[in-house]
């Protein structure tokens, strides 16, 4: 197993590299050039970071420069924390407050918002760099080395952010071994090679993009094409036609839209040999429909979570039709058990999905309590409910908590409720997911009590505070929230309320 | 601008404003859909479906380019082309 740092330096195929396909045309850099620029940038950052194992927040749009920034932070000995380019101000403020970055690397268009937050009295980061030019910007908070409230374990390689149930972002700390082992296992079942061309359309802020796409391509010596993100699911059809990738990973809502659309022709996808989909449930019929339209490609459905670096299981293509509803078998080196009432459940019986293996995270950044809740002697508690069939195939059937899937994201209604509760002029707020054909689930917020905030104001507030997948799509106004006899929010009643009041608008 | 063109512009702006949940009067041609109006990919899907319905055209995959849909005026131009063709 090769370490991430060595992998980045190894440049297995110096002639291969990354192409950025943007609206103004394409630009390419070889892995050799990316690493070269990463080394130069690392020297700059390393000189100014103030400590050896510094935290480097990277808030950039998808771009080759973003990959260079991540490379540079690793090579300089720091810990990169990629944030999605589309993160909202509220996300950024909470993330910075928790992680205390020593260094921040920004796309130039993020500077305005950064300065506004700074003017609002938020301490953001010691040193600020322009990710496009690799130069320091004279707008950091002075760069004074300060005491951290929390020092991540020495073996931490990267930190990925994920929303939690408390509204505070969870910083998922992954070690070198976590990432490298998962990368190895992914290369094993995908057989990615230097003959492949990987199309990357997801944000580099996701662990699955970093481990399963970018690092996988670089380790295999495959060419990669990076795009600035999708404005519409069907845009992917055009990107595949134009860039002729052999390998593509996507999320359930995009697959759903493609499977249902007659606007693209499978002949235009003839280059594709493997299509991976992970990030939430997909109806079996959709997988089969898509597989039927792409007879030359292997459609691989998978299961994972960032806490597992991220991939846990994959459904081998040959079993796609034989195992309807299954997310497949564990990756090489990973094992999965089903735990019920503190003991391993009998085969076929439902229980919590628990993961063991070298890919299980170190813990949550600065949060030993929540770490202890999910990491125990049995392994990583996923909070997913599932069962295992007699052949060892895993099925995910539900959640042990309130989390829902929206557009490939795991969203906690509690976190959205918290953000809403901070909105001026609001009474009580509860958030529930209702089924949605396109996105799996759609969030509906139910607002109760004597608030004055209008629906418009609520939408605007959420737009500033929450990343897109977390924003309620509709608001309902009621006199009071449904509660159980013990006073807890009745989420089942809430759901029917959200569905019933569909067309009633209060304000 | 002809009356028909003006009517089309007004209708597109109304639809965009509706999707973005803000008054049409506060929505101007130069506004960026994503940055100024908070239209994310989920709302974009709804916007395009509404425009197809309202103006009776069908989107093709070559229409789905971010630069064609970046600002209010870009969307107006886009709809004019699609609805006119």
Interface residues (C-beta under 8 A of the other chain):
Chain A: X23 X86 X228 X229 X230 X231 X232 X233 X234 X235 X237 X238 X241 X263 X264 X407 X438 X439 X455 X456 X459 X460 X463 X468 X469 X471 X473
Chain B: X20 X21 X22 X34 X38 X40 X41 X42 X44 X45 X48 X58 X59 X60 X61 X62 X64 X65 X66 X67 X69
